[in-house]
Amino acid sequence: MFFKVLATDKQTKARRGELHLAGQIIPTPVFMPVGTQGTVKTLTPLQIKETGAEIILCNAYHLCLRPGAEIIKQLGGLHRFMGWKGAIITDSGGFQVFSLSKLTKISNNGVEFQSPIDGSKLLLTPEKVIKIQNDIGANIIMAFDECVPYPCEKDMASVAVERTLNWAARCLDSHNNEDQALFGIVQGSVFEELRIECAKHLEKMNFQGYAIGGLSVGEGSLLMNEVMDYTVEYLPPGKPRYLMGVGFPEDILHAVERGVDMFDCVIPTRNGRNGCAFTHLGKVKILNSRYKEDTGPLDEMCDCYTCKNFSRAYLRHLFVAKETLGLTLLSLHNIFYFQRLMQQIRDSIERGEFRSFKEQFFSAYKNN
Amino acid sequence: MFFKVLATDKQTKARRGELHLAGQIIPTPVFMPVGTQGTVKTLTPLQIKETGAEIILCNAYHLCLRPGAEIIKQLGGLHRFMGWKGAIITDSGGFQVFSLSKLTKISNNGVEFQSPIDGSKLLLTPEKVIKIQNDIGANIIMAFDECVPYPCEKDMASVAVERTLNWAARCLDSHNNEDQALFGIVQGSVFEELRIECAKHLEKMNFQGYAIGGLSVGEGSLLMNEVMDYTVEYLPPGKPRYLMGVGFPEDILHAVERGVDMFDCVIPTRNGRNGCAFTHLGKVKILNSRYKEDTGPLDEMCDCYTCKNFSRAYLRHLFVAKETLGLTLLSLHNIFYFQRLMQQIRDSIERGEFRSFKEQFFSAYKNN
């Protein structure tokens, strides 16, 4: 993996870059749709590709529970398993092991937990997490981190940072597949001192990229932006910066402004399945009866398959009639919307007009 | 609409024809995937087209209940509403009104029933059913018929035939859109005398095509074949013959042999959603643990998107993980399978080798 910054905005820290990865050049800032269980929910790989997405995020935690990392390895790795020819990043499972598992016991060695699928007792250590991600075979893999809930006492957050740094070093030590880039994850909750300490230490370890983890967990947009303000400064400018699990279009704009290059989030697909579509004017809740006879597309500015072929009235009918095609068509549109937003962001940075693009965006987009 | 028989098999009654419809030439025997509520479940119109399907069946009963025939008319008709550029046939709702509705009251005038969606009291008459289908705007529409359950006393079946004939005449009288072909439906349960009486009377009314209704309702394959044996004889050779709601690959082969040209069935999509795939060797139940590490496609003889891109192991994973993409990929494969089967049937009739094709089919296909 190779990362190159092509242009930096003059008024903000926004940057336009390129991620050279697995024979592809992925322009940044980039949004990565989420395919937790080895499938971006309701969409075929062909449909995902047609949204413009070139890299997706899958989850090592979910995939090691089911179908199992070794099975994926035997079947030729995740790209082949799921039929996705683009790039893949896997999350290490740090976030999931704390948020989804029961009876979690954490020690410096690792995390013991019960599988939510079959109740079996499992142990994840930094070494095991790297082995799992090596087996799965994504192009970018993540260090194993301890993700604290929000709000969190500083003492607890501090212990988690120490452990995250210790585990980060062990991940680096046990990772020996140079075809896979390994990213470190900055923790520290909303404490400036902890975030900076974590970022500084990780920077010295020389990861190939740096993620900001433990955000978008309930702290709110303002606090999230603050954390980015002081954290990004301590991340090396020549490496990609990845804000994990974010987010809404407005969050992405705020983060790009602060120098973040990569994003992933379930929002376009999850909201799509719940009947919520993103448009340049804001969200459309398709079950609203006002769309019953609406012949217009979800978004008049959109060129996606859904908008080119189907009216709001038809999409509403699909949701009212509980037809799966509705989930597919809204997910497809939403991912396309996010990809187009990132394209516009990249174009505006290249033109040196990111700030005015952001203002235009907010003047049209009503966050209802 | 115009129908032409191109070739007739010498050893059987199988025929190879063409349905000229809405600017398209649809080769017969043809299988029509079912899109009950204005969507072939889990598939986009683009995906349906890629299976080779050129005509689909939708249901006037379901569409008049939701979203309503007048709304579909206002929105430009069903083709535009659902974004399907191929041909459409609508079933009149005769079958559904008896099988799905509650508190059904039948009289010579029509059928009174309670909407299963909102409990409202509704009345369907032959005239209303034609009006609904005119509004929906399919290329082929069906007469309103009385469909009796199986088994059924001959007296009751006889009354239903009389009513079906009376309603057929009223449907013809009230239909005045020459862009839509109207088909009559032969009823009569499993009684030779009634089927023949019904077929003879309908033949005189000069419909543009003839359907055999009320089969595949529990009478079994042998009895169904018997009914076809004596019914098809009384249908005019120059008009298309449509066996409604059928069926499994083996049923289709038996019916083609008896001179049937058109088929529709939910089997490829419903079975697909239940994890059952059709292959040239028989059915594959994808949840079976034997496929856990199976790198092969569903069917080695198949060129569909699913078989070209995904292993049985991945498809099984999708079903185990309850991922919607599994439903889509198996539905897609199954419809493709049915389209390919019809193509093989047509080719074999052209070559005068239908019977040997049928034998080959059964020697490979294990009905497990």
Interface residues (C-beta under 8 A of the other chain):
Chain A: Q37 G38 T39 K41 T42 L43 T44 P45 L46 R66 P67 I71 Q74 L75 G76 F81 M82 G83 K292 E293 T295 Y305 N309 F310 S311 A313 Y314 H317 L318 V320 A321 E323 T324 L325 L327 T328 L329
Chain B: Q37 G38 T39 K41 T42 L43 T44 P45 L46 R66 P67 I71 Q74 L75 G76 F81 M82 G83 K292 E293 T295 Y305 N309 F310 S311 A313 Y314 H317 L318 V320 A321 E323 T324 L325 L327 T328 L329
